[in-house]
Amino acid sequence: MKNENVKTEQNKIIVFESKRIRRTWHNEEWYFSVVDVCGALTDSPDAGAYWRKLKQRMNNEGSEVVTICHGLKLEAPDGKMRETDCADTEGMFRIIQSIPSPKAEPFKRWLAKVGYERVQEIENPELSQERMKELYEKKGYPKDWIDKRLRGIAIRQNLTDEWKVRGVNSELDFAILTSEISRATFGLTPFEYKKIKGLTRKNQNLRDHMTDLELIFTMLGEKVTTEISQKEKPDTFEKNKKVAKRGGGVAGKARKETEKELGESVITNKNFLPEHSKSKDKNE
């Protein structure tokens, strides 16, 4: 899970000549929607049908399309996550070879640039931080909030790296431990918290809708959990759960003390949803 920011929704849509290309982070690299690429290169009114015919033709010609493409979930136009054929940069180059289009060469150069930017970010993580900062600024987030969000990403990364050292590797286990910290910090699981925030879509990141104080206590819970884990070196999943609960508990106590001083709850339904999205979610 290197660079959590690589996986956030702000980075999942990229544009080639005004055409939106969906992508997702998988196996430590970007995978692009093949249907979207076909649509961008052919201007076909039905890019899905075009890709089905092209895939059949490639199979008939002996190309092992099944080894090129992976069925991965991407957000569909209706906001739901649906499985679609995706390919990494190398796979996309192979598919593009079979698409007769004057845009093929410009698209290859564009695709190579996208991949090169990722290589740059791996070699110099500060570049990815700067790109992330620009994305949040374009969305209208305050500078102070952005600084906290980026710091939170780094703390989260340190925590997941620590969990991996302790033998925790699956996304489900990460989610369970994260829920332990959240419940101890706020008395809520991330799922329950999203409901309070009015976040109804799976791709909406809870932390992107937290206030400064909510981010601060989230960071505190995860940072303390990391410190305890590094000191005690839990060697079972159950021990990691107990450490997560203790780390979150420290943040939970601090939150309650803060609420006493402020005379109000730190937990709030405030979010950064655009107004049109808020109206749409209320009507769903």
Phi, psi and omega per residue, in radians:
M1 nan 0.730 3.139
K2 -1.058 2.372 3.104
N3 0.911 1.461 -3.121
E4 -0.932 -0.569 -3.098
N5 -1.074 -0.445 3.128
V6 -1.092 -0.467 -3.012
K7 -1.704 -0.036 -3.081
T8 -1.327 2.782 -3.017
E9 -1.084 -0.422 -3.127
Q10 -1.063 -0.441 -3.071
N11 -1.715 -0.020 -3.007
K12 -1.493 -0.130 3.072
I13 -2.115 2.165 3.053
I14 -2.183 2.834 -2.997
V15 -2.197 2.306 3.031
F16 -2.146 1.983 3.137
E17 0.852 0.885 3.107
S18 1.243 0.027 3.100
K19 -1.661 2.245 -3.129
R20 -1.412 2.219 3.114
I21 -2.002 2.051 3.092
R22 -1.414 2.586 3.086
R23 -2.593 2.828 3.122
T24 -2.528 2.612 -3.111
W25 -1.498 2.078 -3.049
H26 -2.565 2.306 3.135
N27 0.914 0.756 3.064
E28 1.132 0.466 3.041
E29 -2.774 2.881 -3.138
W30 -1.371 2.419 2.990
Y31 -2.079 2.304 -3.035
F32 -1.848 2.572 3.091
S33 -1.189 2.093 -3.116
V34 -1.176 -0.674 3.122
V35 -1.063 -0.740 3.137
D36 -1.122 -0.684 3.125
V37 -1.150 -0.738 3.102
C38 -1.056 -0.721 3.122
G39 -1.132 -0.676 -3.128
A40 -1.205 -0.589 -3.076
L41 -1.521 -0.471 -3.011
T42 -1.966 -0.271 -3.038
D43 0.972 0.498 -3.137
S44 -1.183 2.412 3.108
P45 -1.177 -0.333 3.108
D46 -2.354 1.448 -3.084
A47 -1.104 -0.537 3.121
G48 -1.122 -0.780 3.126
A49 -1.152 -0.681 3.112
Y50 -1.046 -0.789 -3.119
W51 -1.175 -0.644 3.122
R52 -1.094 -0.730 3.119
K53 -1.199 -0.721 3.132
L54 -1.129 -0.712 3.131
K55 -1.103 -0.724 3.110
Q56 -1.104 -0.742 3.137
R57 -1.117 -0.751 3.123
M58 -1.099 -0.684 3.094
N59 -1.108 -0.737 3.141
N60 -1.131 -0.523 3.140
E61 -1.464 -0.006 3.083
G62 1.663 0.061 3.118
S63 -1.335 2.281 -3.118
E64 -1.461 1.356 -3.099
V65 -1.037 -0.592 -3.102
V66 -1.071 -0.489 3.116
T67 -1.486 -0.289 -3.141
I68 -1.503 -0.715 -3.013
C69 -1.817 2.630 3.048
H70 -2.242 2.397 3.064
G71 -1.398 1.858 -3.107
L72 -2.161 2.652 -3.098
K73 -1.460 2.221 3.076
L74 -2.254 2.758 3.139
E75 -1.288 2.192 3.114
A76 -1.472 2.952 -3.141
P77 -0.961 -0.495 -3.133
D78 -1.474 0.084 3.093
G79 1.570 -0.141 -3.139
K80 -1.538 2.668 3.132
M81 -1.531 2.119 -3.124
R82 -2.281 2.556 -3.128
E83 -1.260 2.343 3.136
T84 -2.541 2.701 3.135
D85 -1.161 2.253 3.116
C86 -2.318 2.677 3.113
A87 -2.455 2.620 3.083
D88 -1.347 -3.100 -3.067
T89 -1.014 -0.802 -3.135
E90 -1.094 -0.756 3.135
G91 -1.113 -0.681 3.132
M92 -1.124 -0.650 3.093
F93 -1.041 -0.710 -3.138
R94 -1.152 -0.716 -3.141
I95 -1.194 -0.720 -3.125
I96 -1.042 -0.555 3.127
Q97 -1.022 -0.449 -3.084
S98 -1.669 0.052 -3.123
I99 -1.883 1.915 3.109
P100 -1.278 1.859 -3.096
S101 -2.721 2.384 3.091
P102 -1.162 -0.260 3.132
K103 -1.517 -0.078 -3.030
A104 -1.014 -0.843 -3.088
E105 -1.182 -0.804 3.071
P106 -1.033 -0.637 3.141
F107 -1.178 -0.676 3.101
K108 -1.058 -0.751 3.130
R109 -1.128 -0.708 3.110
W110 -1.114 -0.769 3.141
L111 -1.112 -0.693 3.109
A112 -1.121 -0.656 3.127
K113 -1.149 -0.743 3.112
V114 -1.032 -0.771 3.114
G115 -1.152 -0.651 -3.126
Y116 -1.152 -0.676 3.101
E117 -1.042 -0.645 3.130
R118 -1.179 -0.697 3.097
V119 -1.069 -0.743 3.106
Q120 -1.034 -0.722 -3.107
E121 -1.171 -0.631 3.107
I122 -1.132 -0.727 -3.119
E123 -1.317 -0.521 -3.127
N124 -2.400 1.533 -3.082
P125 -0.975 -0.381 -3.137
E126 -1.115 -0.487 3.118
L127 -1.137 -0.742 3.130
S128 -1.160 -0.609 3.086
Q129 -1.111 -0.737 -3.134
E130 -1.139 -0.717 3.122
R131 -1.140 -0.682 3.114
M132 -1.112 -0.746 3.131
K133 -1.048 -0.758 3.134
E134 -1.084 -0.700 -3.140
L135 -1.107 -0.770 3.123
Y136 -1.158 -0.671 3.127
E137 -1.091 -0.709 3.134
K138 -1.137 -0.482 3.121
K139 -1.456 -0.077 3.060
G140 1.589 0.254 3.122
Y141 -1.273 2.513 3.085
P142 -1.160 2.630 -3.104
K143 -1.033 -0.790 -3.130
D144 -1.053 -0.683 3.124
W145 -1.145 -0.756 -3.129
I146 -1.040 -0.747 3.137
D147 -1.043 -0.730 3.129
K148 -1.189 -0.713 -3.128
R149 -1.083 -0.769 -3.137
L150 -1.166 -0.663 3.083
R151 -1.122 -0.684 3.112
G152 -1.100 -0.638 3.105
I153 -1.087 -0.751 3.137
A154 -1.127 -0.734 3.126
I155 -1.127 -0.731 3.103
R156 -1.070 -0.736 3.136
Q157 -1.092 -0.743 3.105
N158 -1.065 -0.668 3.139
L159 -1.162 -0.823 -3.127
T160 -1.147 -0.606 3.060
D161 -1.098 -0.720 3.114
E162 -1.123 -0.727 3.107
W163 -1.071 -0.682 3.119
K164 -1.100 -0.699 3.095
V165 -1.051 -0.588 -3.127
R166 -1.508 0.156 3.056
G167 1.582 0.153 3.103
V168 -1.658 2.097 -3.031
N169 -2.283 -0.451 -3.034
S170 -1.431 2.644 3.112
E171 -1.057 -0.642 -3.141
L172 -1.111 -0.756 3.128
D173 -1.149 -0.686 3.057
F174 -1.011 -0.764 -3.106
A175 -1.123 -0.709 -3.142
I176 -1.116 -0.800 -3.137
L177 -1.158 -0.681 3.104
T178 -1.086 -0.693 3.106
S179 -1.108 -0.649 3.106
E180 -1.079 -0.777 3.129
I181 -1.132 -0.795 -3.108
S182 -1.104 -0.748 -3.122
R183 -1.125 -0.691 3.131
A184 -1.273 -0.536 -3.128
T185 -1.390 -0.832 -3.018
F186 -2.020 -0.140 -3.057
G187 1.340 0.274 -3.096
L188 -2.428 2.513 2.951
T189 -1.379 2.819 3.082
P190 -0.964 -0.658 3.133
F191 -1.098 -0.789 3.126
E192 -1.153 -0.643 3.141
Y193 -1.135 -0.722 3.136
K194 -1.089 -0.611 3.117
K195 -1.142 -0.704 3.098
I196 -1.091 -0.659 -3.127
K197 -1.346 -0.174 -3.098
G198 1.357 0.430 3.138
L199 -1.611 1.872 -3.018
T200 -1.779 -0.195 -3.081
R201 -1.791 2.505 -3.076
K202 -1.084 -0.543 -3.040
N203 -1.487 0.004 3.130
Q204 -1.448 2.104 -3.081
N205 -1.439 2.096 -3.106
L206 -0.953 -0.750 -3.058
R207 -1.182 -0.421 3.075
D208 -1.255 -0.129 -3.123
H209 -2.104 0.256 3.106
M210 -1.546 2.662 3.029
T211 -1.385 3.037 3.121
D212 -0.959 -0.848 -3.102
L213 -1.144 -0.679 3.114
E214 -1.093 -0.714 3.094
L215 -1.125 -0.729 -3.104
I216 -1.084 -0.792 -3.133
F217 -1.260 -0.521 3.023
T218 -1.095 -0.811 3.112
M219 -1.072 -0.746 -3.113
L220 -1.074 -0.809 3.132
G221 -1.055 -0.728 -3.111
E222 -1.311 -0.633 3.128
K223 -1.178 -0.763 3.122
V224 -1.128 -0.681 3.087
T225 -1.035 -0.770 3.115
T226 -1.057 -0.796 -3.105
E227 -1.110 -0.751 3.127
I228 -1.111 -0.769 -3.116
S229 -1.089 -0.748 3.140
Q230 -1.135 -0.546 -3.131
K231 -1.390 -0.744 -3.033
E232 -1.679 -0.347 3.098
K233 0.921 1.088 3.116
P234 -1.052 2.354 -3.043
D235 -1.961 0.165 3.041
T236 -2.368 2.823 -3.139
F237 -1.129 -0.699 3.128
E238 -1.085 -0.669 3.098
K239 -1.165 -0.652 3.085
N240 -1.118 -0.637 3.101
K241 -1.102 -0.731 3.138
K242 -1.142 -0.680 3.106
V243 -1.136 -0.738 3.131
A244 -1.066 -0.724 3.133
K245 -1.134 -0.713 3.128
R246 -1.165 -0.762 3.122
G247 -1.072 -0.785 3.096
G248 -1.143 -0.566 -3.141
G249 -1.098 -0.650 3.098
V250 -1.067 -0.804 3.123
A251 -1.165 -0.613 3.132
G252 -1.104 -0.739 3.110
K253 -1.123 -0.730 3.126
A254 -1.127 -0.673 3.113
R255 -1.084 -0.795 -3.111
K256 -1.117 -0.681 3.100
E257 -1.137 -0.683 3.109
T258 -1.127 -0.720 3.134
E259 -1.116 -0.619 3.088
K260 -1.114 -0.748 -3.124
E261 -1.195 -0.675 -3.084
L262 -1.464 -0.394 -3.112
G263 1.306 0.352 3.104
E264 -2.719 2.825 -3.096
S265 -1.315 2.457 3.028
V266 -1.251 -0.583 -3.135
I267 -1.264 2.211 -3.072
T268 -2.454 2.750 3.084
N269 -1.536 0.085 3.103
K270 -1.077 2.493 3.117
N271 -2.595 3.074 -3.125
F272 -1.912 0.481 3.114
L273 -1.230 2.447 3.033
P274 -1.072 2.658 -3.076
E275 -1.024 -0.682 -3.119
H276 -1.177 -0.542 3.116
S277 -1.234 -0.672 3.133
K278 -1.092 -0.742 -3.134
S279 -1.150 -0.688 -3.121
K280 -1.159 -0.765 -3.115
D281 -1.119 -0.614 -3.130
K282 -1.170 -0.512 -3.096
N283 -1.498 -0.155 -3.090
E284 -1.435 nan nan
